[in-house]
Amino acid sequence: MKPCFESLKIKAMRHFAYRMGFAWAVVFLVFLSVFAVAAEEQKYSYKVEGKRDPFVPLISPSGYLLNLEPQDNNALNLEGIMYDPKGDSMAIINGGLVKVGETVGDAVVTSIESNKITILKDNQKVEIQLRREE
């Protein structure tokens, strides 16, 4: 009878371990489902206003730092001047080439000098100096 009692004891222990394992599995699954519901309720939305595009490089291919400051859409950004004393000067404004007499937005370029341009905007003359990078 002793072997029979031992086998019953082992079977009872296995059954208990199986039931405890099953109970822990159920507890774990309940915990997981509660956590998933809590995570689903907490939705995150990324607000892009005022932030730079992370995929735009900060350095140009030639090794210069790029100016990534947010700009006013109506602002004129004088980026460069190609001065010709004979009168064929050109300026780079907001990424585009312009000559005297051409318009940029609602402004007309009236003169291009070696370090500044003059524009006519709303019947007022405005001078824009070329900024030198340090």
C-alpha positions in Angstrom: 0.0 0.0 0.0 2.8 2.4 0.5 3.6 2.7 -3.2 -0.1 3.5 -3.8 -0.2 6.1 -1.1 3.0 7.7 -2.5 1.5 7.8 -6.0 -1.6 9.4 -4.7 0.4 11.9 -2.8 2.5 12.8 -5.9 -0.7 13.0 -8.0 -2.3 15.3 -5.4 0.9 17.5 -5.4 0.9 17.6 -9.2 -2.8 18.5 -9.3 -2.3 21.2 -6.7 0.7 22.6 -8.7 -1.3 22.5 -11.9 -4.2 24.4 -10.3 -1.9 27.0 -8.7 -0.1 27.4 -12.1 -3.5 27.8 -13.7 -4.6 30.3 -11.1 -1.4 32.4 -11.6 -1.9 32.3 -15.3 -5.4 33.6 -14.9 -4.2 36.4 -12.5 -1.5 37.3 -15.0 -3.9 37.5 -17.9 -6.3 39.7 -15.9 -3.5 42.0 -15.0 -2.4 42.1 -18.7 -5.9 43.0 -19.9 -6.3 45.7 -17.3 -2.9 47.2 -18.2 -3.8 47.1 -21.9 -7.1 48.9 -21.3 -5.3 51.5 -19.3 -2.7 52.0 -22.0 -5.4 52.2 -24.7 -7.2 55.0 -22.8 -4.1 57.1 -22.5 -3.6 58.1 -26.2 -0.7 60.4 -27.0 -0.9 63.0 -29.8 2.2 64.7 -31.1 1.8 68.4 -31.7 4.0 69.5 -34.5 3.4 73.3 -34.2 6.6 75.2 -33.3 8.9 72.1 -33.6 11.4 71.4 -36.3 11.2 68.4 -38.6 13.6 65.8 -37.1 14.4 64.5 -40.5 15.8 67.8 -41.8 19.6 67.8 -41.3 21.2 70.5 -39.2 24.3 70.8 -41.3 24.5 71.3 -45.1 26.5 68.9 -47.2 29.3 71.4 -47.4 29.6 71.5 -43.6 27.8 74.8 -42.8 25.2 75.1 -40.0 21.7 75.7 -41.4 19.4 78.3 -40.0 16.3 76.4 -38.9 14.7 79.2 -36.8 11.0 79.5 -37.5 10.3 82.3 -40.0 7.4 84.5 -40.5 5.8 83.7 -43.9 5.6 87.4 -44.7 9.2 88.1 -43.7 11.8 88.6 -46.3 15.0 86.8 -45.5 18.0 88.2 -47.4 20.3 85.2 -47.7 22.9 86.5 -50.2 23.9 89.1 -52.8 25.7 88.7 -56.1 26.8 92.2 -56.7 27.7 93.5 -60.1 28.7 97.2 -60.4 27.4 97.2 -64.0 23.9 96.7 -62.7 23.3 92.9 -63.2 23.2 92.3 -59.5 21.0 89.6 -58.0 19.9 88.8 -54.5 18.8 85.6 -52.8 15.6 86.3 -50.9 13.7 83.4 -49.2 15.6 80.9 -51.3 14.9 82.5 -54.7 17.0 84.7 -57.0 15.6 88.2 -57.8 16.8 91.2 -59.8 15.9 94.8 -59.5 12.3 95.4 -60.5 11.2 91.9 -59.6 8.7 91.1 -56.8 9.0 89.0 -53.8 5.7 88.4 -52.0 4.1 91.9 -51.9 7.4 93.8 -52.2 9.3 95.1 -55.2 13.1 95.1 -55.3 14.2 98.7 -56.1 18.0 98.4 -55.7 20.7 95.9 -54.9 24.0 97.0 -53.4 27.0 95.0 -52.1 25.7 94.7 -48.6 22.0 95.6 -48.7 18.9 95.7 -50.8 16.1 98.2 -50.9 12.5 97.1 -51.5 9.3 99.0 -51.9 6.6 97.5 -49.6 3.2 99.2 -49.0 4.6 102.4 -50.7 7.5 102.5 -48.2 11.1 102.0 -48.9 12.7 99.3 -46.6 16.4 98.5 -46.5 17.4 95.0 -45.6 21.1 94.5 -44.6 22.9 91.3 -45.4 23.8 89.6 -42.2 27.3 88.2 -42.0 27.7 84.9 -40.3 30.4 84.7 -37.7 
